[in-house]
Amino acid sequence: MKMSIPKHFSMPWGYKIETVYLNEEEMGVDEVGEPSDGYWDKDNMRIVLLEGLPESRARYTYAHEMHHVVPDWMDHFLDSWSISERVIRPKKKIFVVNDAIVTPPDTVV
């Protein structure tokens, strides 16, 4: 089964991701002076891959970068979630009467 890397995809709630390829010069170098195989560019919502990688290495790098996309997507969703949409429930009142736990009927559970 041939697996190709998507050019773009969308996650729920409008989080759109693009895949782009850069050559070695455009990619720049990492801390040991080598071009990186890829990275997650959160600011531009894109996975960047080094052009010319062997197919299996490109797929591995893409999958690795997805490990960075998912937590950022979760953070984005949770950070942009309107406070008015959250249900804040008061703490349940519990009383002990004759060694039995009693919840008053007017308490929100």
mmCIF file of the C-alpha atoms, coordinates in Angstrom:
data_MODEL
# 
_entry.id   MODEL 
# 
loop_
_atom_site.group_PDB 
_atom_site.id 
_atom_site.type_symbol 
_atom_site.label_atom_id 
_atom_site.label_alt_id 
_atom_site.label_comp_id 
_atom_site.label_asym_id 
_atom_site.label_entity_id 
_atom_site.label_seq_id 
_atom_site.pdbx_PDB_ins_code 
_atom_site.Cartn_x 
_atom_site.Cartn_y 
_atom_site.Cartn_z 
_atom_site.occupancy 
_atom_site.B_iso_or_equiv 
_atom_site.pdbx_formal_charge 
_atom_site.auth_seq_id 
_atom_site.auth_comp_id 
_atom_site.auth_asym_id 
_atom_site.auth_atom_id 
_atom_site.pdbx_PDB_model_num 
ATOM 1   C CA . MET A 1 1   ? 0.000   0.000  0.000  1.00 0.00 ? 1   MET A CA 1 
ATOM 2   C CA . LYS A 1 2   ? 1.524   3.292  -1.085 1.00 0.00 ? 2   LYS A CA 1 
ATOM 3   C CA . MET A 1 3   ? 1.138   6.065  1.465  1.00 0.00 ? 3   MET A CA 1 
ATOM 4   C CA . SER A 1 4   ? 1.539   9.583  0.179  1.00 0.00 ? 4   SER A CA 1 
ATOM 5   C CA . ILE A 1 5   ? 2.013   12.659 2.317  1.00 0.00 ? 5   ILE A CA 1 
ATOM 6   C CA . PRO A 1 6   ? -0.982  15.008 2.062  1.00 0.00 ? 6   PRO A CA 1 
ATOM 7   C CA . LYS A 1 7   ? -0.413  18.525 0.736  1.00 0.00 ? 7   LYS A CA 1 
ATOM 8   C CA . HIS A 1 8   ? -2.887  19.837 3.294  1.00 0.00 ? 8   HIS A CA 1 
ATOM 9   C CA . PHE A 1 9   ? -5.493  18.607 5.732  1.00 0.00 ? 9   PHE A CA 1 
ATOM 10  C CA . SER A 1 10  ? -7.960  19.996 8.237  1.00 0.00 ? 10  SER A CA 1 
ATOM 11  C CA . MET A 1 11  ? -8.523  19.014 11.801 1.00 0.00 ? 11  MET A CA 1 
ATOM 12  C CA . PRO A 1 12  ? -11.824 19.741 13.565 1.00 0.00 ? 12  PRO A CA 1 
ATOM 13  C CA . TRP A 1 13  ? -12.820 23.327 14.352 1.00 0.00 ? 13  TRP A CA 1 
ATOM 14  C CA . GLY A 1 14  ? -11.003 24.906 11.415 1.00 0.00 ? 14  GLY A CA 1 
ATOM 15  C CA . TYR A 1 15  ? -7.382  24.002 12.198 1.00 0.00 ? 15  TYR A CA 1 
ATOM 16  C CA . LYS A 1 16  ? -5.927  23.779 8.667  1.00 0.00 ? 16  LYS A CA 1 
ATOM 17  C CA . ILE A 1 17  ? -2.430  22.346 8.139  1.00 0.00 ? 17  ILE A CA 1 
ATOM 18  C CA . GLU A 1 18  ? -0.328  22.666 4.991  1.00 0.00 ? 18  GLU A CA 1 
ATOM 19  C CA . THR A 1 19  ? 2.687   20.558 3.988  1.00 0.00 ? 19  THR A CA 1 
ATOM 20  C CA . VAL A 1 20  ? 5.561   22.352 2.238  1.00 0.00 ? 20  VAL A CA 1 
ATOM 21  C CA . TYR A 1 21  ? 8.957   21.210 0.995  1.00 0.00 ? 21  TYR A CA 1 
ATOM 22  C CA . LEU A 1 22  ? 12.121  23.305 1.241  1.00 0.00 ? 22  LEU A CA 1 
ATOM 23  C CA . ASN A 1 23  ? 15.555  22.684 -0.270 1.00 0.00 ? 23  ASN A CA 1 
ATOM 24  C CA . GLU A 1 24  ? 18.653  22.469 1.952  1.00 0.00 ? 24  GLU A CA 1 
ATOM 25  C CA . GLU A 1 25  ? 19.457  26.166 1.589  1.00 0.00 ? 25  GLU A CA 1 
ATOM 26  C CA . GLU A 1 26  ? 15.930  27.255 2.494  1.00 0.00 ? 26  GLU A CA 1 
ATOM 27  C CA . MET A 1 27  ? 15.735  24.734 5.363  1.00 0.00 ? 27  MET A CA 1 
ATOM 28  C CA . GLY A 1 28  ? 18.815  26.048 7.139  1.00 0.00 ? 28  GLY A CA 1 
ATOM 29  C CA . VAL A 1 29  ? 20.841  23.916 9.521  1.00 0.00 ? 29  VAL A CA 1 
ATOM 30  C CA . ASP A 1 30  ? 20.298  22.449 12.970 1.00 0.00 ? 30  ASP A CA 1 
ATOM 31  C CA . GLU A 1 31  ? 22.573  22.607 16.025 1.00 0.00 ? 31  GLU A CA 1 
ATOM 32  C CA . VAL A 1 32  ? 25.113  20.195 14.489 1.00 0.00 ? 32  VAL A CA 1 
ATOM 33  C CA . GLY A 1 33  ? 25.270  22.017 11.153 1.00 0.00 ? 33  GLY A CA 1 
ATOM 34  C CA . GLU A 1 34  ? 23.060  19.651 9.159  1.00 0.00 ? 34  GLU A CA 1 
ATOM 35  C CA . PRO A 1 35  ? 19.764  20.486 7.472  1.00 0.00 ? 35  PRO A CA 1 
ATOM 36  C CA . SER A 1 36  ? 16.809  19.235 9.476  1.00 0.00 ? 36  SER A CA 1 
ATOM 37  C CA . ASP A 1 37  ? 14.571  16.603 7.874  1.00 0.00 ? 37  ASP A CA 1 
ATOM 38  C CA . GLY A 1 38  ? 11.528  18.643 8.856  1.00 0.00 ? 38  GLY A CA 1 
ATOM 39  C CA . TYR A 1 39  ? 9.767   20.706 11.482 1.00 0.00 ? 39  TYR A CA 1 
ATOM 40  C CA . TRP A 1 40  ? 6.343   21.922 12.628 1.00 0.00 ? 40  TRP A CA 1 
ATOM 41  C CA . ASP A 1 41  ? 5.913   25.631 11.874 1.00 0.00 ? 41  ASP A CA 1 
ATOM 42  C CA . LYS A 1 42  ? 3.150   26.524 14.332 1.00 0.00 ? 42  LYS A CA 1 
ATOM 43  C CA . ASP A 1 43  ? 3.072   30.218 13.374 1.00 0.00 ? 43  ASP A CA 1 
ATOM 44  C CA . ASN A 1 44  ? 2.296   29.427 9.721  1.00 0.00 ? 44  ASN A CA 1 
ATOM 45  C CA . MET A 1 45  ? 0.333   26.235 10.417 1.00 0.00 ? 45  MET A CA 1 
ATOM 46  C CA . ARG A 1 46  ? 2.493   24.022 8.247  1.00 0.00 ? 46  ARG A CA 1 
ATOM 47  C CA . ILE A 1 47  ? 4.663   20.947 8.368  1.00 0.00 ? 47  ILE A CA 1 
ATOM 48  C CA . VAL A 1 48  ? 7.921   21.662 6.584  1.00 0.00 ? 48  VAL A CA 1 
ATOM 49  C CA . LEU A 1 49  ? 9.863   18.763 5.041  1.00 0.00 ? 49  LEU A CA 1 
ATOM 50  C CA . LEU A 1 50  ? 13.293  18.681 3.444  1.00 0.00 ? 50  LEU A CA 1 
ATOM 51  C CA . GLU A 1 51  ? 12.996  18.263 -0.299 1.00 0.00 ? 51  GLU A CA 1 
ATOM 52  C CA . GLY A 1 52  ? 14.456  15.056 -1.718 1.00 0.00 ? 52  GLY A CA 1 
ATOM 53  C CA . LEU A 1 53  ? 14.189  12.851 1.372  1.00 0.00 ? 53  LEU A CA 1 
ATOM 54  C CA . PRO A 1 54  ? 13.734  9.144  0.659  1.00 0.00 ? 54  PRO A CA 1 
ATOM 55  C CA . GLU A 1 55  ? 10.010  8.327  0.780  1.00 0.00 ? 55  GLU A CA 1 
ATOM 56  C CA . SER A 1 56  ? 10.162  6.252  3.973  1.00 0.00 ? 56  SER A CA 1 
ATOM 57  C CA . ARG A 1 57  ? 12.191  8.926  5.778  1.00 0.00 ? 57  ARG A CA 1 
ATOM 58  C CA . ALA A 1 58  ? 9.813   11.677 4.631  1.00 0.00 ? 58  ALA A CA 1 
ATOM 59  C CA . ARG A 1 59  ? 6.817   9.659  5.918  1.00 0.00 ? 59  ARG A CA 1 
ATOM 60  C CA . TYR A 1 60  ? 8.578   9.049  9.238  1.00 0.00 ? 60  TYR A CA 1 
ATOM 61  C CA . THR A 1 61  ? 9.438   12.760 9.573  1.00 0.00 ? 61  THR A CA 1 
ATOM 62  C CA . TYR A 1 62  ? 5.874   13.749 8.669  1.00 0.00 ? 62  TYR A CA 1 
ATOM 63  C CA . ALA A 1 63  ? 4.457   11.377 11.295 1.00 0.00 ? 63  ALA A CA 1 
ATOM 64  C CA . HIS A 1 64  ? 6.928   12.736 13.849 1.00 0.00 ? 64  HIS A CA 1 
ATOM 65  C CA . GLU A 1 65  ? 5.855   16.315 13.143 1.00 0.00 ? 65  GLU A CA 1 
ATOM 66  C CA . MET A 1 66  ? 2.223   15.273 13.607 1.00 0.00 ? 66  MET A CA 1 
ATOM 67  C CA . HIS A 1 67  ? 3.208   14.543 17.219 1.00 0.00 ? 67  HIS A CA 1 
ATOM 68  C CA . HIS A 1 68  ? 3.791   18.289 17.533 1.00 0.00 ? 68  HIS A CA 1 
ATOM 69  C CA . VAL A 1 69  ? 0.637   19.304 15.625 1.00 0.00 ? 69  VAL A CA 1 
ATOM 70  C CA . VAL A 1 70  ? -1.833  17.428 17.814 1.00 0.00 ? 70  VAL A CA 1 
ATOM 71  C CA . PRO A 1 71  ? -0.917  19.038 21.185 1.00 0.00 ? 71  PRO A CA 1 
ATOM 72  C CA . ASP A 1 72  ? -0.818  22.492 19.554 1.00 0.00 ? 72  ASP A CA 1 
ATOM 73  C CA . TRP A 1 73  ? -4.258  21.839 18.047 1.00 0.00 ? 73  TRP A CA 1 
ATOM 74  C CA . MET A 1 74  ? -5.558  20.860 21.485 1.00 0.00 ? 74  MET A CA 1 
ATOM 75  C CA . ASP A 1 75  ? -4.040  23.990 23.046 1.00 0.00 ? 75  ASP A CA 1 
ATOM 76  C CA . HIS A 1 76  ? -5.507  26.164 20.303 1.00 0.00 ? 76  HIS A CA 1 
ATOM 77  C CA . PHE A 1 77  ? -8.972  24.682 20.794 1.00 0.00 ? 77  PHE A CA 1 
ATOM 78  C CA . LEU A 1 78  ? -8.883  24.932 24.558 1.00 0.00 ? 78  LEU A CA 1 
ATOM 79  C CA . ASP A 1 79  ? -7.400  28.453 24.565 1.00 0.00 ? 79  ASP A CA 1 
ATOM 80  C CA . SER A 1 80  ? -10.003 29.735 22.111 1.00 0.00 ? 80  SER A CA 1 
ATOM 81  C CA . TRP A 1 81  ? -12.929 28.047 23.846 1.00 0.00 ? 81  TRP A CA 1 
ATOM 82  C CA . SER A 1 82  ? -15.251 30.783 25.028 1.00 0.00 ? 82  SER A CA 1 
ATOM 83  C CA . ILE A 1 83  ? -15.578 30.901 28.799 1.00 0.00 ? 83  ILE A CA 1 
ATOM 84  C CA . SER A 1 84  ? -19.310 31.388 28.305 1.00 0.00 ? 84  SER A CA 1 
ATOM 85  C CA . GLU A 1 85  ? -19.518 27.885 26.812 1.00 0.00 ? 85  GLU A CA 1 
ATOM 86  C CA . ARG A 1 86  ? -18.113 26.273 29.925 1.00 0.00 ? 86  ARG A CA 1 
ATOM 87  C CA . VAL A 1 87  ? -20.481 24.984 32.559 1.00 0.00 ? 87  VAL A CA 1 
ATOM 88  C CA . ILE A 1 88  ? -19.206 25.749 36.025 1.00 0.00 ? 88  ILE A CA 1 
ATOM 89  C CA . ARG A 1 89  ? -21.010 23.666 38.576 1.00 0.00 ? 89  ARG A CA 1 
ATOM 90  C CA . PRO A 1 90  ? -21.036 24.508 42.253 1.00 0.00 ? 90  PRO A CA 1 
ATOM 91  C CA . LYS A 1 91  ? -19.489 21.971 44.564 1.00 0.00 ? 91  LYS A CA 1 
ATOM 92  C CA . LYS A 1 92  ? -21.927 19.382 45.796 1.00 0.00 ? 92  LYS A CA 1 
ATOM 93  C CA . LYS A 1 93  ? -22.980 19.819 49.413 1.00 0.00 ? 93  LYS A CA 1 
ATOM 94  C CA . ILE A 1 94  ? -22.785 16.632 51.421 1.00 0.00 ? 94  ILE A CA 1 
ATOM 95  C CA . PHE A 1 95  ? -23.844 16.134 55.009 1.00 0.00 ? 95  PHE A CA 1 
ATOM 96  C CA . VAL A 1 96  ? -23.395 13.183 57.294 1.00 0.00 ? 96  VAL A CA 1 
ATOM 97  C CA . VAL A 1 97  ? -26.488 12.396 59.344 1.00 0.00 ? 97  VAL A CA 1 
ATOM 98  C CA . ASN A 1 98  ? -26.463 9.348  61.634 1.00 0.00 ? 98  ASN A CA 1 
ATOM 99  C CA . ASP A 1 99  ? -23.456 7.913  59.753 1.00 0.00 ? 99  ASP A CA 1 
ATOM 100 C CA . ALA A 1 100 ? -25.293 8.241  56.402 1.00 0.00 ? 100 ALA A CA 1 
ATOM 101 C CA . ILE A 1 101 ? -24.241 10.595 53.593 1.00 0.00 ? 101 ILE A CA 1 
ATOM 102 C CA . VAL A 1 102 ? -27.095 12.944 52.687 1.00 0.00 ? 102 VAL A CA 1 
ATOM 103 C CA . THR A 1 103 ? -27.287 15.308 49.709 1.00 0.00 ? 103 THR A CA 1 
ATOM 104 C CA . PRO A 1 104 ? -29.920 18.025 50.013 1.00 0.00 ? 104 PRO A CA 1 
ATOM 105 C CA . PRO A 1 105 ? -32.449 17.855 47.126 1.00 0.00 ? 105 PRO A CA 1 
ATOM 106 C CA . ASP A 1 106 ? -31.776 21.463 45.996 1.00 0.00 ? 106 ASP A CA 1 
ATOM 107 C CA . THR A 1 107 ? -28.064 20.796 45.386 1.00 0.00 ? 107 THR A CA 1 
ATOM 108 C CA . VAL A 1 108 ? -26.839 20.674 41.775 1.00 0.00 ? 108 VAL A CA 1 
ATOM 109 C CA . VAL A 1 109 ? -25.098 17.364 41.175 1.00 0.00 ? 109 VAL A CA 1 
# 
